[in-house]
Amino acid sequence: MLCCVALTATAQPPARRQAETQKTTQAKTPQGSAYRDFPTAPSMPTDASWRRDLYLSLDLMKDKNAVLYYPTTPQDGRMNLFTHLFKLLLQGKIKAYDYKLDGNEDFSEKNRVGVKELMDRYHIFYESRGEQVRVNDADLPSDEVKLFYIKVSRYYDQHTASFRTAVSALCPVLKRGDDDFGGTDSQYPMFWVKYSDVAPYLGKLMLMGSNLNNAALISADDFFNTEAYEGDIYKTANLQDRILSNYCHDEAQLSKEQKRISKEMADFQDRVYGRDSVAMAKAAAEKAAADSIAAANVKEKKTTTRRTATTGRRQSSTTVKTKTSKPKSTKSSGSSKNAGLSVRRQRH
């Protein structure tokens, strides 16, 4: 029996044996992240000793967030984040929750919103046959979703003595209006989705991770877990339930408040871990060097200004002396004329 098996194996052509070996290897080796049916980041513990909830605005036109926007139309098996989420909604794999006027997420069943209601509300063309709904890729407003709201929680896990950031909710935002005519687009937050519901599917959504190396791919789940995005704080969980624009009246004040909140969290982490003396000494030395350079520049500028002022005064005094010397020449010429006249009178 063993001899028959050996003869059968050796009787196969080399090309066929190589193809079967390659096929078996590919079947055993996971391709990309297609095998990941679970989120990779640890869930936030319910008994975290410290937590700060933040709402961020992700502008997809920025370079760091552009991987969530392109391609606007699915091509070559690739799609952007909004298209992926909407297809999951159409397939009934995830749930959408209505966006309230106060901006807070509500994942209760009474706040759940249906797909047909969303498409009617935002004028998305679709075809329906009973319970089945069909939407063409070209009819999805993927190119108009240029913004995402996300809720993140910065927390301290006392079990592992580490600071972590967890994303808990996503909200695509439509931007529509008269921007083509010189106006400003209006923003329409569409719906909230719970990140824990979509995380297993985001692990399968592969994004281009680099413009220089197109073979470098990153999953959407890893993109959020590694904080590869760039977002601006527009709200924090607070007792008054206010957003930053309620008490920041201009862009400068808003930017200052965002920096203050970020510094608060960094200072809290420093107080927990303790400051690195070496890093602090290096930062102090760099600051001292920068201050000395700035002081030298200011001193040089003042010296140049004084030299210019002194040169100007010298030039003005020279001009005055030149002007005062002219009348003397005039008087001398006048006296010569008078002398000539006296000579003529003598001749008469």
C-alpha positions in Angstrom: 0.0 0.0 0.0 2.9 2.4 0.8 4.5 1.6 -2.4 1.4 2.5 -4.3 1.2 5.8 -2.6 4.8 6.6 -3.3 4.4 5.6 -7.0 1.4 7.8 -7.3 3.2 10.8 -5.8 6.2 10.4 -7.9 4.1 9.9 -11.0 2.7 13.4 -10.8 4.3 16.0 -13.0 6.6 18.5 -11.2 4.4 21.5 -12.2 1.3 19.9 -10.7 3.2 19.0 -7.5 4.4 22.6 -7.1 1.0 24.0 -7.7 -0.6 21.7 -5.1 2.1 22.6 -2.6 1.6 26.3 -3.2 -2.1 25.9 -2.8 -1.7 24.1 0.5 0.7 26.7 1.8 -1.7 29.6 0.9 -4.6 27.8 2.6 -2.6 27.5 5.8 -1.2 31.1 5.7 -3.7 33.9 6.6 -3.9 36.6 3.9 -3.7 40.1 5.3 -6.2 40.5 8.1 -9.0 38.4 6.6 -8.7 35.9 9.4 -9.4 38.5 12.1 -12.9 38.2 13.3 -12.3 39.9 16.6 -11.0 43.3 17.8 -7.3 43.4 18.7 -7.4 46.2 21.3 -8.3 45.3 24.9 -11.7 46.6 26.0 -11.8 49.4 28.5 -12.4 48.1 32.1 -15.5 49.3 33.8 -13.6 50.0 37.0 -11.0 52.3 35.5 -9.7 54.6 38.3 -9.5 57.7 35.9 -11.1 58.4 32.6 -11.6 61.5 30.4 -14.1 61.3 27.6 -13.4 63.4 24.5 -15.2 64.1 21.2 -12.9 64.6 18.3 -13.6 66.0 14.8 -11.6 64.1 12.1 -11.2 66.2 8.9 -10.7 63.6 6.1 -9.1 66.2 3.9 -6.0 66.1 6.2 -3.2 63.8 5.1 -3.3 61.6 8.2 -7.0 61.0 7.8 -7.1 60.7 4.0 -6.9 56.9 4.2 -10.4 56.9 5.6 -11.7 59.0 2.6 -10.2 57.4 -0.5 -11.3 55.8 -2.7 -14.7 57.6 -2.8 -16.0 54.9 -5.1 -15.1 51.2 -4.5 -12.4 49.9 -6.8 -10.1 46.9 -7.0 -11.8 45.5 -3.8 -10.9 48.7 -1.8 -13.5 51.1 -0.3 -13.5 53.9 2.2 -14.8 53.9 5.7 -18.2 55.3 5.1 -19.0 52.9 2.2 -17.9 50.0 4.4 -20.1 51.1 7.3 -23.1 51.7 5.1 -22.8 48.3 3.4 -22.7 46.7 6.9 -25.9 48.6 7.7 -27.6 47.4 4.5 -26.6 43.8 5.4 -28.0 44.1 8.9 -24.7 43.3 10.5 -24.4 46.5 12.6 -27.0 49.0 14.0 -27.2 52.7 13.5 -28.4 55.1 16.2 -29.9 58.6 15.7 -27.7 61.7 16.2 -29.3 63.9 18.8 -29.2 67.7 18.8 -27.0 67.7 22.0 -24.4 65.6 20.2 -24.4 62.8 22.8 -24.6 59.2 21.7 -27.5 57.1 22.8 -27.2 53.4 22.1 -30.7 52.4 23.4 -33.1 50.5 21.3 -35.6 53.4 21.2 -32.9 55.6 19.5 -32.2 53.1 16.8 -32.7 54.3 13.2 -33.5 52.2 10.2 -31.5 52.2 6.9 -34.5 53.3 4.8 -35.2 56.2 7.1 -31.6 57.3 6.7 -31.7 57.1 3.0 -35.0 59.0 2.8 -33.6 61.7 5.2 -30.4 62.3 3.2 -31.9 61.7 -0.2 -30.0 58.6 -1.1 -31.5 56.8 -4.1 -32.2 53.1 -3.5 -34.4 50.2 -4.9 -36.4 48.1 -2.6 -38.2 44.8 -3.0 -40.0 43.9 0.1 -37.5 43.9 2.9 -34.5 43.9 0.5 -32.9 47.2 -0.2 -30.4 47.7 -3.0 -28.1 50.7 -3.4 -25.6 51.3 -6.2 -22.1 52.3 -5.2 -22.4 55.5 -7.3 -25.5 56.6 -5.4 -23.7 56.5 -2.0 -22.6 60.0 -0.9 -19.1 58.7 0.0 -17.5 61.8 -1.5 -19.6 64.1 0.6 -18.7 62.5 3.9 -15.6 64.6 4.5 -15.7 64.5 8.3 -16.1 62.0 11.1 -17.0 62.5 14.7 -15.5 60.0 17.1 -15.7 59.6 20.8 -12.6 58.5 22.6 -11.8 57.7 26.2 -8.4 58.4 27.7 -8.2 56.2 30.8 -5.8 54.8 33.3 -5.9 51.0 33.8 -4.8 50.3 37.3 -4.6 46.6 36.6 -1.8 47.1 34.1 -0.6 50.5 35.4 -0.9 52.0 31.9 -2.6 54.8 30.1 -4.7 53.8 27.1 -7.1 55.4 24.6 -10.2 53.6 23.4 -12.6 54.6 20.7 -16.2 54.0 21.6 -18.3 55.6 18.8 -18.2 56.8 15.2 -20.4 59.2 13.4 -20.1 60.1 9.7 -20.8 63.7 8.8 -22.2 64.9 5.4 -20.9 68.2 4.1 -23.4 69.8 1.7 -24.1 73.3 0.6 -23.0 76.0 -1.8 -19.3 75.6 -1.5 -19.1 75.4 -5.3 -20.5 78.9 -5.4 -18.2 80.5 -2.9 -20.3 79.7 0.2 -19.8 77.4 3.1 -20.8 73.7 3.3 -23.4 72.8 6.0 -22.6 69.8 8.2 -25.1 67.0 8.8 -24.1 64.3 11.3 -25.8 61.2 10.0 -25.8 58.5 12.7 -23.8 57.0 15.5 -22.4 53.4 15.5 -20.9 51.6 18.4 -17.3 50.9 17.9 -17.4 47.6 19.6 -20.0 46.5 17.0 -18.0 47.5 14.0 -14.5 46.6 15.3 -14.6 43.0 14.0 -15.4 44.2 10.5 -12.9 47.1 10.6 -10.2 44.5 11.1 -11.0 43.3 7.6 -11.0 46.8 6.0 -7.5 47.3 4.7 -6.3 50.8 4.1 -3.2 52.1 2.3 -0.8 53.0 5.0 1.8 54.9 3.0 2.1 57.0 -0.2 5.7 55.8 -0.6 5.1 52.1 -0.1 1.8 51.0 -1.6 2.3 47.5 -0.3 2.1 48.7 3.3 -1.4 48.1 4.5 -3.1 48.8 7.8 -6.5 47.7 8.9 -9.1 50.4 10.0 -9.2 48.8 13.4 -5.4 49.2 13.8 -5.7 52.7 12.5 -7.9 53.7 15.4 -6.2 51.6 18.0 -2.8 53.1 17.3 -4.2 56.6 17.2 -2.9 57.2 13.7 -5.6 59.8 13.1 -5.4 63.5 13.7 -8.4 65.0 15.4 -9.5 68.3 17.0 -11.3 68.4 20.3 -14.8 69.9 19.9 -16.4 68.7 23.1 -15.6 67.0 26.5 -17.9 65.2 28.9 -18.7 67.9 31.4 -21.4 68.7 34.0 -22.9 71.6 31.9 -22.9 69.4 28.7 -21.4 72.2 26.7 -19.3 72.1 23.6 -16.2 74.2 23.2 -17.8 76.6 20.7 -20.4 77.6 23.4 -17.8 79.5 25.4 -15.0 80.0 22.9 -16.0 82.9 20.7 -13.2 82.9 18.1 -10.6 80.5 16.6 -7.8 81.7 18.8 -9.7 81.1 22.0 -10.8 77.7 20.7 -7.3 76.6 19.9 -6.1 77.8 23.3 -8.8 75.8 25.0 -7.9 72.7 23.0 -4.3 73.0 24.0 -5.2 73.5 27.6 -7.3 70.3 27.7 -4.5 68.3 26.1 -2.0 69.7 28.6 -4.2 68.8 31.5 -4.2 65.1 30.4 -0.4 65.2 29.8 0.2 66.7 33.2 -2.0 64.1 34.9 0.0 61.3 33.2 3.3 63.0 34.3 2.0 63.1 37.9 1.1 59.4 37.9 4.3 58.2 36.2 6.7 60.9 37.5 8.7 63.1 35.3 11.9 61.8 33.6 14.8 63.9 35.0 16.9 63.2 32.0 14.2 64.3 29.6 13.4 67.3 31.7 17.1 68.4 31.8 17.3 68.0 28.0 14.1 70.0 27.5 15.4 72.7 29.9 18.7 72.9 28.0 17.0 73.2 24.7 14.7 75.9 26.1 17.7 77.8 27.5 19.5 77.6 24.1 16.4 78.8 22.3 16.0 81.7 24.7 19.6 82.7 24.3 19.3 82.7 20.6 16.2 84.7 20.7 17.8 87.2 23.1 20.9 87.5 20.8 18.6 88.2 17.8 16.7 90.9 19.8 20.0 92.5 20.9 21.4 92.4 17.3 18.2 94.0 16.0 18.4 96.8 18.6 22.1 97.4 17.7 21.2 97.6 14.0 18.4 100.0 14.8 20.7 102.3 16.8 23.4 102.3 14.1 20.8 103.2 11.5 19.5 106.0 13.7 23.0 107.3 14.3 23.8 107.2 10.6 20.6 109.1 9.9 21.5 111.8 12.4 25.0 112.2 10.9 23.6 112.5 7.4 21.1 115.2 8.5 23.7 117.2 10.3 25.9 117.2 7.2 23.0 118.4 5.2 22.4 121.3 7.6 26.0 122.3 7.4 26.0 122.3 3.7 22.9 124.4 3.6 24.3 127.0 6.0 27.4 127.4 4.0 25.5 128.6 0.9 24.5 132.0 2.3 28.2 132.8 3.0 29.0 132.3 -0.7 26.0 134.6 -1.5 27.3 137.3 0.8 30.7 137.2 -0.8 29.3 137.4 -4.2 27.1 140.3 -3.2 30.1 142.2 -1.7 32.0 141.7 -4.9 29.1 143.2 -6.9 29.0 146.2 -4.5 32.7 146.6 -5.0 32.2 146.7 -8.7 29.5 149.4 -8.5 31.7 151.6 -6.3 34.4 151.4 -9.0 32.0 152.5 -11.7 30.9 155.5 -9.6 34.4 156.6 -9.2 34.9 156.5 -13.0 31.9 158.8 -13.5 
